[in-house]
Amino acid sequence: MSNRTAERLLRALYSVVLYVLTPVTVYHLIWRGFRYPEYFQRWNERYGSYDTAVTPVDVWLHAVSVGEVNAAAPVVDALLQRHPGLRLLITTITPTGSQRVQALWGERVLHVYSPYDLPGAVSRFLRQFQPRLALIMETELWPSLLFGCHDRQVPLYILNARLSARSLRGYSVLRPLITRTLRTVRKVAAQSRDDASRFVQLGALPEQVRDVGNLKFDIPVPDNVGDVVAGFRQHLSGGRPVWIAASTHEDEEAPVLALHARLRQRWPDLLLLWAPRHPERFPRVAEAARTAGWNVGTRRVDGWPSAGNDVFVLDTLGELMAFYACADVAFVGGSLQAIGGHNMLEPAAVGTPAVTGPHLHNFSEISRRLKEADALVIAQDVAGVGNALEALLADDARRREMADRGRALVEHGRGALGRTLTMIAPHLPAPQA
């Protein structure tokens, strides 16, 4: 059997399986919709159906959700600045990702949900937008999408590409198909040497893969950080100590409440800023804190914490970095359970020392570099997180030292943006002065 025939057979089998599973996608949207009503909206986009006329774009960038949108922000900002007339489409999978796109760029970009990886939906999507260049953030190896771009001669790059050892093992079942899928990509711009090596192990050719560094190091510090910190301090009475629990998941909520109770025994006026990872959890963590006996305020209703608040829930999007800067120390969630962690560079960039749990496989390179720079404490369990938070809250000099080291590491790590833009430049219009 020839390679071309084997590829067609693998693609056909993959498509058949996906079409058989199509009812599952409907069930998923309904199930998510009961928890987050935005999932009931815009179903047509998820199946590649559009009411508007064909809308050709220069660049299509796909970012799954909020984290990937934030990682893509330096690239998008640079493209819009250098190419003011650029027609740019951004796709996401989640409503929160969609909201983040709108918050960052509004009408300056187009946005739709990415279609499910059904050949028909992908074909309709590509006919609708006819991108001249495709950019995929991190690890979205959807065969129909990637083959669809290749079949239409759309150059495609995977940016800020990461592949954990766990994900590499997970792809083993689909290795023959994924290998052929990867061979359609112009370049894989890997976050690190280890990520680059794993993409080659997965099937990419060595000449396809480049270690360009992590775009997350090029994360911009929001312009409003100073204003938010000033407003926060104006409303905070008596120089109260503050810690923040950020990007927490459901199974981390009870530990956060237990940690706050423990820390309050030593600092009775300690304030907890709490930013759950998923918006549907905002009201639930507020209620959980009230049930635990705490006086709770929220960003959306109260604006700023009051003197009587024990817990202040950050129930808005796009403000996390600014509120990191308001805290003395941070706990970064997704790390006490096997989620894989969240972006520890955000607190580092604004000078807030951070503590995490042990589950950091999605940020293994970043966490390693932060730990080696003595800018991050990695604890092995909830008790260890509590010990680290307590030690840092009690030691102003240690916090300042970690803050300085974290900021320096972020500044030193910048540069992936420039290398990425150079890589994709041949497929872009000439920059405008």
C-alpha positions as CSV (number, residue, x, y, z in Angstrom):
1,M,0.0,0.0,0.0
2,S,1.4,3.4,-1.0
3,N,1.9,6.2,1.5
4,R,-0.8,8.3,-0.3
5,T,-3.3,5.4,-0.1
6,A,-2.6,4.8,3.6
7,E,-3.1,8.4,4.3
8,R,-6.4,8.5,2.5
9,L,-7.5,5.4,4.4
10,L,-6.5,6.8,7.8
11,R,-8.3,10.1,7.0
12,A,-11.4,8.3,5.9
13,L,-11.5,6.1,9.0
14,Y,-11.0,9.1,11.2
15,S,-13.8,11.0,9.5
16,V,-16.2,8.0,9.8
17,V,-15.5,7.8,13.5
18,L,-16.1,11.6,14.0
19,Y,-19.4,11.5,12.1
20,V,-20.6,8.6,14.2
21,L,-19.7,10.6,17.3
22,T,-21.5,13.8,16.1
23,P,-24.4,13.3,18.5
24,V,-21.8,13.4,21.3
25,T,-20.9,17.0,20.3
26,V,-24.6,18.0,20.6
27,Y,-24.8,16.4,24.0
28,H,-21.6,18.2,25.0
29,L,-23.0,21.6,24.0
30,I,-26.2,21.0,25.8
31,W,-24.5,19.7,29.0
32,R,-22.1,22.7,29.0
33,G,-25.0,25.0,28.2
34,F,-26.8,24.1,31.5
35,R,-23.6,25.3,33.3
36,Y,-22.7,28.1,31.0
37,P,-25.6,29.4,28.9
38,E,-23.4,30.9,26.2
39,Y,-22.8,27.3,25.0
40,F,-26.4,27.3,23.7
41,Q,-25.6,30.1,21.3
42,R,-23.9,30.2,17.9
43,W,-24.1,26.5,17.2
44,N,-24.0,27.1,13.5
45,E,-20.4,28.3,13.8
46,R,-19.3,25.0,15.4
47,Y,-20.6,23.1,12.4
48,G,-19.2,25.5,9.8
49,S,-22.4,27.2,8.8
50,Y,-22.6,31.0,8.4
51,D,-25.2,33.5,7.5
52,T,-22.8,36.1,6.1
53,A,-21.2,36.3,2.6
54,V,-17.8,34.8,2.1
55,T,-15.2,36.8,4.1
56,P,-11.6,36.2,2.9
57,V,-9.0,36.9,5.6
58,D,-5.2,37.4,5.5
59,V,-4.5,35.5,8.7
60,W,-6.5,32.9,10.7
61,L,-5.3,32.3,14.3
62,H,-6.8,29.6,16.5
63,A,-6.6,29.8,20.3
64,V,-8.6,27.3,22.3
65,S,-9.5,29.5,25.3
66,V,-8.4,32.3,27.6
67,G,-4.9,31.1,28.3
68,E,-4.1,30.6,24.6
69,V,-5.7,33.9,23.7
70,N,-3.5,35.6,26.2
71,A,-0.4,33.8,24.9
72,A,-1.3,34.9,21.4
73,A,-1.9,38.5,22.4
74,P,1.7,39.7,21.7
75,V,1.5,38.2,18.2
76,V,-1.9,39.6,17.4
77,D,-0.9,43.1,18.8
78,A,2.2,43.1,16.7
79,L,0.4,42.0,13.5
80,L,-2.3,44.7,14.0
81,Q,0.4,47.3,14.6
82,R,2.6,46.4,11.7
83,H,-0.2,45.7,9.2
84,P,-3.1,48.1,10.0
85,G,-5.2,46.8,7.2
86,L,-4.7,43.2,8.0
87,R,-7.9,41.1,7.9
88,L,-7.4,38.8,11.0
89,L,-9.8,36.0,12.1
90,I,-9.4,34.5,15.6
91,T,-11.2,31.3,16.5
92,T,-11.7,29.9,20.0
93,I,-13.6,26.9,21.4
94,T,-14.9,28.3,24.6
95,P,-17.2,31.3,25.3
96,T,-14.7,32.7,27.7
97,G,-12.1,32.6,25.0
98,S,-14.5,34.5,22.8
99,Q,-15.1,37.1,25.5
100,R,-11.4,37.6,25.9
101,V,-10.9,38.1,22.2
102,Q,-13.6,40.8,22.2
103,A,-12.2,42.4,25.3
104,L,-8.7,42.7,23.8
105,W,-9.4,43.6,20.2
106,G,-13.2,44.3,19.8
107,E,-14.0,45.1,16.1
108,R,-10.4,45.1,15.1
109,V,-10.5,41.3,14.5
110,L,-13.2,38.8,13.3
111,H,-14.2,36.1,15.7
112,V,-16.1,32.8,15.3
113,Y,-16.0,29.5,17.1
114,S,-13.7,26.9,15.6
115,P,-15.6,24.2,13.8
116,Y,-15.6,20.7,15.0
117,D,-13.1,18.6,13.2
118,L,-15.7,17.1,10.8
119,P,-14.5,17.3,7.2
120,G,-17.8,19.0,6.0
121,A,-17.6,21.6,8.8
122,V,-13.9,22.2,8.1
123,S,-14.5,22.5,4.4
124,R,-17.3,25.1,4.9
125,F,-15.2,27.1,7.3
126,L,-12.2,27.3,4.9
127,R,-14.5,28.2,2.0
128,Q,-16.1,30.9,4.1
129,F,-12.9,32.6,5.2
130,Q,-10.2,31.5,2.7
131,P,-7.2,32.3,4.9
132,R,-3.9,33.1,3.3
133,L,-2.0,32.0,6.5
134,A,-3.1,29.7,9.4
135,L,-1.6,30.0,12.9
136,I,-2.5,27.4,15.5
137,M,-1.6,28.1,19.1
138,E,0.1,25.4,21.3
139,T,-1.2,21.9,20.7
140,E,-4.3,21.7,18.5
141,L,-3.5,18.8,16.2
142,W,-6.9,18.4,14.5
143,P,-6.3,16.2,11.4
144,S,-9.2,17.5,9.3
145,L,-8.3,21.2,10.0
146,L,-4.6,20.6,9.2
147,F,-5.2,18.4,6.2
148,G,-7.8,20.9,5.0
149,C,-5.3,23.7,5.0
150,H,-2.7,21.6,3.3
151,D,-5.2,20.5,0.6
152,R,-5.9,24.2,-0.1
153,Q,-2.2,25.2,0.0
154,V,-2.7,27.4,3.1
155,P,0.6,27.6,4.9
156,L,0.1,26.6,8.5
157,Y,2.3,27.1,11.6
158,I,2.0,25.8,15.1
159,L,3.0,28.7,17.4
160,N,4.2,28.4,21.0
161,A,3.9,24.7,20.5
162,R,4.1,22.5,23.6
163,L,3.8,18.8,24.0
164,S,4.1,17.2,27.4
165,A,5.3,13.7,27.9
166,R,1.8,12.8,29.0
167,S,0.3,14.2,25.8
168,L,2.9,12.4,23.7
169,R,1.8,9.1,25.2
170,G,-1.8,10.1,24.7
171,Y,-1.3,10.5,21.0
172,S,0.2,7.0,20.6
173,V,-3.1,5.5,19.6
174,L,-3.4,7.9,16.7
175,R,0.4,8.0,15.9
176,P,0.1,7.0,12.2
177,L,-2.5,9.7,11.5
178,I,-0.9,12.4,13.7
179,T,2.5,11.8,12.0
180,R,1.0,12.4,8.6
181,T,-0.9,15.4,10.0
182,L,2.3,17.0,11.4
183,R,4.1,16.6,8.1
184,T,1.6,19.1,6.5
185,V,2.8,21.9,8.8
186,R,5.3,24.5,7.6
187,K,7.0,24.9,11.0
188,V,6.4,23.9,14.6
189,A,7.6,26.9,16.7
190,A,8.3,25.0,20.0
191,Q,8.3,26.6,23.4
192,S,11.4,24.7,24.5
193,R,14.0,22.2,23.5
194,D,12.1,19.4,25.2
195,D,8.9,20.3,23.4
196,A,10.7,20.4,20.1
197,S,12.2,16.9,20.8
198,R,8.8,15.5,21.6
199,F,7.2,16.9,18.4
200,V,10.0,15.1,16.5
201,Q,9.2,11.9,18.4
202,L,5.6,12.3,17.5
203,G,6.5,12.4,13.8
204,A,7.5,15.9,12.7
205,L,10.6,16.1,10.6
206,P,13.6,17.7,12.5
207,E,13.8,20.4,9.9
208,Q,10.1,21.3,10.5
209,V,10.7,22.1,14.2
210,R,12.4,25.1,15.8
211,D,12.9,26.0,19.5
212,V,12.0,29.7,19.4
213,G,11.1,30.1,23.1
214,N,7.9,30.7,24.9
215,L,5.6,33.5,23.9
216,K,4.3,33.7,27.4
217,F,7.5,35.4,28.4
218,D,6.6,38.2,25.9
219,I,3.4,38.7,27.9
220,P,2.6,42.4,28.1
221,V,1.9,43.9,31.5
222,P,-1.5,45.7,31.2
223,D,-1.4,49.4,31.1
224,N,-4.0,49.7,33.9
225,V,-2.0,47.7,36.5
226,G,-0.9,50.9,38.2
227,D,-4.4,52.3,38.3
228,V,-5.9,49.1,39.7
229,V,-3.2,48.8,42.4
230,A,-3.7,52.4,43.4
231,G,-7.5,52.0,43.6
232,F,-7.1,48.7,45.5
233,R,-4.8,50.3,48.1
234,Q,-7.0,53.3,48.5
235,H,-9.9,51.0,49.6
236,L,-7.7,48.6,51.6
237,S,-7.6,49.7,55.2
238,G,-4.6,49.6,57.5
239,G,-2.2,47.9,55.1
240,R,-3.8,44.6,55.4
241,P,-1.9,41.5,54.2
242,V,-3.3,40.0,51.0
243,W,-3.0,36.7,49.2
244,I,-4.5,35.6,46.0
245,A,-5.8,32.2,44.9
246,A,-5.8,32.3,41.1
247,S,-7.1,30.0,38.3
248,T,-8.4,27.5,40.9
249,H,-10.5,24.5,39.9
250,E,-13.5,22.9,41.6
251,D,-11.5,20.4,43.6
252,E,-9.2,23.1,44.8
253,E,-11.9,25.2,46.3
254,A,-12.2,23.5,49.7
255,P,-8.4,23.5,50.1
256,V,-8.4,27.3,49.4
257,L,-10.9,27.9,52.1
258,A,-9.0,25.7,54.5
259,L,-5.8,27.5,53.7
260,H,-7.4,30.9,54.3
261,A,-8.8,29.7,57.7
262,R,-5.3,28.5,58.6
263,L,-3.6,31.7,57.6
264,R,-6.2,33.9,59.3
265,Q,-5.2,32.3,62.6
266,R,-1.8,34.2,62.3
267,W,-3.1,37.2,60.4
268,P,-6.6,37.9,61.5
269,D,-7.1,40.7,59.0
270,L,-5.7,38.7,56.0
271,L,-7.7,39.3,52.8
272,L,-8.1,36.6,50.2
273,L,-8.5,37.6,46.6
274,W,-10.1,34.6,44.7
275,A,-10.1,34.2,41.0
276,P,-11.6,30.9,39.9
277,R,-10.5,29.5,36.5
278,H,-13.9,29.1,35.0
279,P,-16.6,31.9,35.1
280,E,-19.4,29.4,35.9
281,R,-17.6,28.9,39.3
282,F,-17.7,32.6,40.2
283,P,-21.0,32.6,42.1
284,R,-20.3,29.1,43.5
285,V,-17.0,30.1,45.2
286,A,-18.6,33.2,46.6
287,E,-21.4,31.2,48.1
288,A,-18.9,28.6,49.4
289,A,-16.9,31.3,51.1
290,R,-20.1,32.7,52.7
291,T,-21.1,29.3,53.8
292,A,-17.7,28.9,55.5
293,G,-18.6,32.1,57.5
294,W,-16.6,34.7,55.6
295,N,-17.8,38.2,54.7
296,V,-17.6,38.1,50.9
297,G,-17.4,40.9,48.3
298,T,-17.2,40.6,44.6
299,R,-15.5,42.7,41.9
300,R,-18.7,42.9,39.8
301,V,-21.1,44.0,42.5
302,D,-18.8,45.9,45.0
303,G,-16.0,47.1,42.8
304,W,-13.4,47.1,45.6
305,P,-13.0,45.1,48.8
306,S,-14.3,46.8,51.9
307,A,-12.8,46.8,55.4
308,G,-15.3,44.1,56.4
309,N,-14.5,41.7,53.6
310,D,-12.6,38.5,54.4
311,V,-12.8,37.2,50.8
312,F,-13.1,39.2,47.6
313,V,-14.0,37.2,44.5
314,L,-12.7,38.4,41.2
315,D,-15.7,37.6,39.0
316,T,-14.5,39.5,35.9
317,L,-12.3,38.5,33.0
318,G,-9.1,40.2,31.9
319,E,-8.1,41.7,35.3
320,L,-6.1,38.8,36.8
321,M,-2.6,40.3,36.2
322,A,-3.6,43.6,37.8
323,F,-4.9,41.9,40.9
324,Y,-1.8,39.7,41.1
325,A,0.0,43.0,41.6
326,C,-2.3,43.8,44.5
327,A,-1.3,40.7,46.5
328,D,1.6,40.0,48.7
329,V,1.8,36.4,47.6
330,A,0.0,34.2,45.1
331,F,-1.2,30.6,44.8
332,V,-1.5,29.5,41.2
333,G,-4.2,26.9,40.8
334,G,-4.6,23.9,38.5
335,S,-1.6,22.5,40.4
336,L,-3.1,20.7,43.4
337,Q,-4.9,18.3,41.1
338,A,-3.8,16.8,37.8
339,I,-4.8,19.7,35.7
340,G,-1.2,20.6,34.8
341,G,-1.0,24.1,36.3
342,H,-1.6,27.6,34.9
343,N,0.6,30.5,33.9
344,M,3.1,31.3,36.7
345,L,4.7,34.0,34.6
346,E,1.8,36.4,35.1
347,P,2.5,36.9,38.8
348,A,6.2,37.0,38.1
349,A,5.8,39.7,35.5
350,V,4.1,42.0,38.0
351,G,6.4,41.2,40.9
352,T,4.3,38.9,43.0
353,P,6.0,35.7,44.5
354,A,4.1,32.6,43.8
355,V,3.4,29.2,45.2
356,T,2.0,26.1,43.4
357,G,1.2,22.5,43.9
358,P,3.1,19.7,42.3
359,H,1.0,19.1,39.1
360,L,2.7,21.3,36.6
361,H,3.1,19.2,33.5
362,N,1.5,21.9,31.2
363,F,4.1,24.4,32.4
364,S,7.1,22.1,33.2
365,E,9.7,24.3,31.4
366,I,8.4,27.6,32.9
367,S,8.0,26.1,36.4
368,R,11.5,24.6,36.2
369,R,13.1,27.9,35.2
370,L,11.2,29.9,37.8
371,K,12.2,27.4,40.5
372,E,15.8,27.4,39.4
373,A,15.7,31.2,39.6
374,D,14.4,31.0,43.1
375,A,11.2,32.8,42.0
376,L,8.7,30.1,42.6
377,V,7.9,27.7,45.5
378,I,6.5,24.3,44.4
379,A,4.8,22.4,47.2
380,Q,3.9,18.8,47.2
381,D,0.4,19.0,48.8
382,V,-2.1,21.4,50.4
383,A,-0.2,21.5,53.7
384,G,3.0,22.4,51.9
385,V,1.3,25.2,50.0
386,G,0.1,26.5,53.4
387,N,3.6,26.3,54.8
388,A,5.0,28.2,51.9
389,L,2.3,30.9,52.0
390,E,2.8,31.4,55.7
391,A,6.6,31.6,55.4
392,L,6.3,34.2,52.6
393,L,3.7,36.3,54.3
394,A,6.0,36.5,57.3
395,D,9.1,37.5,55.4
396,D,9.1,40.8,53.5
397,A,12.7,40.5,52.4
398,R,12.2,37.0,50.9
399,R,9.1,38.2,49.0
400,R,11.0,41.2,47.6
401,E,13.9,38.9,46.5
402,M,11.5,36.5,44.8
403,A,9.7,39.3,43.1
404,D,13.0,40.8,41.7
405,R,14.1,37.4,40.5
406,G,10.8,36.7,38.8
407,R,10.6,40.0,37.0
408,A,14.2,39.5,35.8
409,L,13.5,36.0,34.5
410,V,10.5,37.3,32.5
411,E,12.6,40.1,31.0
412,H,15.4,37.8,30.2
413,G,13.0,35.3,28.6
414,R,11.5,37.7,26.1
415,G,12.3,37.3,22.4
416,A,10.1,34.5,21.2
417,L,7.8,37.1,19.7
418,G,10.5,38.5,17.4
419,R,11.6,35.0,16.3
420,T,8.0,34.0,15.6
421,L,7.2,37.1,13.6
422,T,10.4,36.6,11.5
423,M,9.3,33.0,10.8
424,I,5.8,33.8,9.5
425,A,6.9,37.1,7.8
426,P,7.1,35.6,4.2
427,H,3.4,35.0,4.2
428,L,2.4,38.5,5.4
429,P,1.8,41.7,3.5
430,A,4.7,44.1,3.6
431,P,4.7,46.1,6.9
432,Q,3.4,49.6,6.8
433,A,5.5,52.5,8.1
